[in-house]
Amino acid sequence: MTVDSASRRYQAMIGTGGIGSGAFFALDGEHTLGREESRSGRLLDRRDYCKLHIVSHYVKALCGPGFAVLPVGRVGADEAGERLLGEMHAAGLDLRYVERALGEHTMYALCFIYPDGSGGNLTTNDSACARVDAGFVARAAPDFGRYAGTGVALAVPEVPVATRMALLELGRQHGFLRVASFTSAEMPAAAEAGLLDRVDLLAANLDEAAAALGVPAEGAEPEMVVRAAVEALGGRGRMLSITAGARGSWSWDGETLMHRPALPVQMAGAAGAGDAHLAGMIAGLAAGLPLGQAHELAVLAAAFSVTSPHSINKELEPRALREFARRSGVALSSGVMEVLGKQGRASGSSGGPGAPGGCEHQEESG
C-alpha cells in the first residue's frame, strides 16, 4: 500500500540520464593503480546499473502503480540492452521513450575496488547514451504537457549536459519540479554557466558540492563544505540534498539546514546508495511531504539499498522499508509512515527527537 494517487503532489516523473550495466572488480593490493601497472584481482558477483535506471526503479517501487515513471534514453541493440529493457519493464517503468539504438553498444562501466572499500570506475563514453540529444528528449513533450504542474523532471549524468538542460527546460515550461545532479567534473562549468539556476532540487555528494565551490573535498570538514554550498547554491528557493556516506546527509529547504546521520546497517555493497537516497527524496516530495520528511525517507531508502551487493536492491519497496525500520529500531514520522502505507507509532513532526538516528536541525537565514 502507498499514498493514494489523488493525494499526491506529483503524479509522474520524466527523466533522462544513463541506462547501462557494469561489473565490479576487486583489486589485489591497497596501493593506487599505476599508469602502466598490471594488477591482479577478481570479478565480484554484483550487478551494476546506471544512474537513471537506479533512481527510476526506486521511485517506481516507492510510489507504486498510480505513479508514472518515464525514462528517456537509449540502449544498444545488444544483449545487455535487451536484458536491461526486460528488467525495467518488469519494474513497471513506461519505456515509450527508451530506444534500442542500432549500431551502438549499451553503456558499460567497470567498477574497481581496493581492499579498504575505496575505488572508482571506468565508463564508456561512446555508448548509446552519448547519442541521447535534445531532439530525442523533445519526443517526450506530449507527456510533459499531459502532466503539466504535476510532474517531476529528473536530469542525471551519463547523457550530455545539453540534453539534460533540454529536459529541464521542458520541465520549466510545464511547471514540473526540476531535479538534477552533476558529476564533480561537470559541476564547475555548470555553476559558472548558471545551469544550476534551472534546478529546483540539486542533489550532490560531498565531492560534487565541493567541486561546485571550486574547493577540494579531501581533508575538508563536511559541515564546512555543506554550509558553504548552502551559502553559494541555496538561494532563489533552490533545495539542496548533499550526501556524505557514513557521515550522513544534509538537506536545505530554503530556510532550514538539516543533518541526518547514516543509519547503522550491515553493508553488502555501497554502490547505488546515493541514487537510492535521491529516489527516496523524490518519492517523499511526490507524496506531498515537506523536504525534511522526504529526507527522512531518503536516509531509510539509502540504508536499505546497501543491504544488497547489487546497485539496485530489488527487495526495496514500502512494506520492506517498514519492516527494516522496525527491525532497526527507527521511529518514523507520521508523514513517512503514511507514504509507506501503514499508520502506527510515529515520532510526530519530521526532525523531532524520534526521527531516524536523531536528526540535527540548524536554523539558517534564507
N, C-alpha and C positions, 0 to 999 in steps of 0.2 A: 504494500500500500504506500502511495506517495501523496503529496499535496494535490487536491482536486484541481484539474486544469483550469477551471473557471476562476479560481482564486489566485492563480499565478500572476506575477508581474509581467513575465515574459513567456511567450508561447513557442519560441523556436530559436535555434542557433544556426547561423550560416557562417562557416569558417573556411579559411584557406591556410595551407601550410604543408609540411612534409607528410607523405604517406610512403612508408618503406619498411624494410626489415633489417636485421643485422645479427651479429654473433658476438659473444663475449670470449675474450682470450686472456687467460691468467698467465702473466709473465713470471718466469723464474728470476729471482733477484730483485732487490729493492732499488738499485741504482737506476737513474734515469736513462732511458733508452738513447743510445748514441746514434749519430747520423749514419755511420757505416757499420753499426753493430748488428750481428746476427744473434738473436736471443731465443732460447727455448721457452716452452710453456705448454699450455693445454687448452683446448676448447672446452667451455663450460656448457652444461645442459640448461641454457637460459635462452628465452626468446626475446628479441628486441624489436621495438616498434618505433616509428617516428612520431613527432610531437602532435600533429593534427589528429592522427588516429587515436593516440592515447587520450587526449583531452576529450575528443568526441565520444569515445567509448564510455568514459566515466560519466560525462554529463548525461548521456542517454540512460545509463544504468541508474543514476540517482534521480533523474526527473521522470522516467517512466514512459509508457506508450503514448500518453497525451501530449508529449513534448517532442517536436520535430527537430532532428539534428541532420543538417545537410552539409557534409564536407564538400569542398570544391578543390579538385586536384586531379592528378594523373598518376597512373602506374604504368609500368611497361607491359607489353603484350607477351609476358613470360610466365613461368611457373610461380615465381614469387608474387607477381601481381595478382594472378588468379587466386592464390591462397589468401592474400590479404583482402581481396574483394569478398571472398566467401566468409571470412571472419567478420568483416564489417557488416555484411548483410545479416549474419546470424545475430549480431548485437542490436539490430533494429535501426541501423543508420539508413537514411534515404540517400541512395547513391546516384541519383539522376545527374549530378554534376561531377561525378568521378569517371574519368575516361581511360580506356586502355589505349596507350599511345603506341602505334605500330612503329617498329624500328628503334624504339627506346627501351632502356632497361629500367627496372624498378630501383628506386633509391636503396642503397645498401650501406651499412655502417659496421665497422669493426671496432668494438669497444675493448681497449686493453686495460688490464687491471694489475696493479702491483700487489705484492703480498700484504701490504698495510691497508689495502682497500682503495687507495687513490688510483687515478688513471686518467684516461682520455679516450677520444675516439677519432677515427678516420672515416669520413663520409664522402661518398661520390658526389661530385659537383656537376656531373653531366648526365644526370638521370632524367626520367620523365618529369620529375618535379621542377627541374630547371626550365621546362617548356610551358609552365603554367604562367600565362601573361595576363595583362589587364583585359584583353579581349575575351579570354577564356572566362575570367571572373564575371564579365558583363552578362554572360549567359544566365547567371542567377538573378538578374534584375527582376524578373516576374515574381520570384518568391520574396525578394526584398519588399516589393510592393504589396504582396499578399499579407506579410506580417508587419506592415508599417506601424511603428510605435510600440510593437510588442515583441521585438526580436533582439537577439544578441549577435553582433558581428565580431568574429574572432579572427585575428591575424597573427600567425605564429611563424617562426623560422622554417627554413628549408625550401621555401619558394622565394623568388626575387622580392626585394623590398618594394619595388614599384608595384608589384602585383598585390601585395598586402595593403599598400596605400589605396589602390583602386577599390579594394573590398571595403576598407574603412570609409572611403568617400561614399560608396553606396549606402553604407550604414548611416552616415550623417544625413544623406538626402531623405532617408526613410525613417528617421527617428529611432534608430537602434542604439542600444548600449554598445559602445565600441571598446573591445578588449584586445590588448596586443602585448606581445613580448618581442624582444630583440636579443640577438647574441651579444656577447661582450664586444666582439669586433665591430658590430653594427651600431652599437649604442652611441659612440661619439658623433658620428655623422648624422644619425637620426636626431639627436638632441640639437646639434648645430643647425640642421636644416628646418627645425621646427616641426618635424614629423610627430613628435610626442604631443603636440597641441591637438592632434586629431584623435587622441585616445582618451576615453573616459576612465578606464581602469588599466593601469600599466602594471604588468606582472614581471618581476625580475628576481634573480638570485642576488646574493651579496656582491659577487664579482661583476655582474651586469650593472648593478646600481652604481658601483664604484667607477666602472668604465664610463657611464653617462656623466659622471662628475669629473672625469679626467684624472682620477687618483687611483693608485694601486690598492687592491683589496688585501693583498697578502700582508700580514702583520698589523693591519688596521683593526681598531676596536669596532666590532659590528655595530654597536649602538651609535658610534660617531658617524659611520657611513650612512646609516639609516636616517639619522637626524639631518645630515647634510642633504640627503636625497629628498627628504620631505621639504626642506627649505628651497631646494632648486627646482624640484619637479612637482611638488604637491599643490601648486596654485591652480587657479582657474577652475576650481571644482573637481580637479582630477583626483581619482582614488589611486592608491598605491598598494601593492602587495609585494613584500620582499621576504624571501626565504633564505635561511642560513643553516640548513641541515640540522645537525644535532643542537645548534644554538637557538633553534626556534624560528619564529617568523613574526613579521610585523605587518600591520595594515594601517592605512591612513584614509579616513573618510572625508577629509577636508577640514576637520575640526579636532579629531582625537587620534593620537598615535597609540596603537595597542600592540603589545607584545604577548605572544603565547609561546610557552616552552614546547618543544617537541615532546610527544608522548613516548615514554619508555616502551620499547617493543622488541621482541626477538626478530632481528632483521635477517631476511633471506637474500635480499638484494635491494640496493638503493636506487637503481635506475628507474626513472619514471615517477619518483616521489614528488618532484616539483610540478609535474604535469597533473598528477592526482590532486595536489593542493589547489592548482588553478581551477581544475574541474569542480572541486568542492565549493570554491568561491563562486563560480558561475552558477552552479546549481542552487546555492543558497540565495543569491540575488534573484535568480529566475523565480524562486518561490516567494519573493517579496520580503526576505529577511533584510534587516539593516546589515551594513558591511561587517560590523563586529560579530554578529551571529553567523554570517556567511564564512568569516574567518575561522570560527569555531568548527564548522563543518569541514572546512578545508584541512585543518590540522588532523581531524579524525580520519578523513579520507587518505591523507598522505601517510599516516601511521599504519593504516590497514594495508595500503598498497605494498609496503616493503616487506610484508609477511610472505610474499611470493617472490621467487627468484626472477620472474619474468617482468618486463617493463609494463605489461598490462596484467593486473591481478583480476582474473575473470570471476573471482568469488565476490568482488566488491559490488554490493547492492544494499538497499536500505535495511533489509532485515539483518544481513550480516554485520553491518555497521552498528546497529542497535545492540546486537549480541556482543560484538567486540568491545563496545563502550561498557557494557555491563560487566564483562569479564575483567576489564582493565580498571574498574572502579571509577570510571569517569562519569560525573554527574552532568548531564546535558541540559542546556537551557530549554525552555518550553518551545521556542521557535524551532530549534534544531530537532527536538523530539517530534514536532508536527511534520516537519519535512521528511523525517524518517518513518512517519506513519504510525506512531504509537504515542498516546498520551500516558504519562507516568510520572515518576519522581523527576522533578525538574529543579533547576537551580535559580529560577527567576530570570531576571533580565540578563542579557549577554554581558559577560565580563565581570560578573559578581564573584564572590569568593568560591562558589561551587563550579565555575567554568573549568574546562579541561586544563588540568595542570595548574590552575590558579593564575589566570591571566593578569598581566600588569597593565594599568592604564597610566598614561602620562598626557595631561592636557597640553595642547599646543595652540598657539594662535593660528588662525586661518590664513 
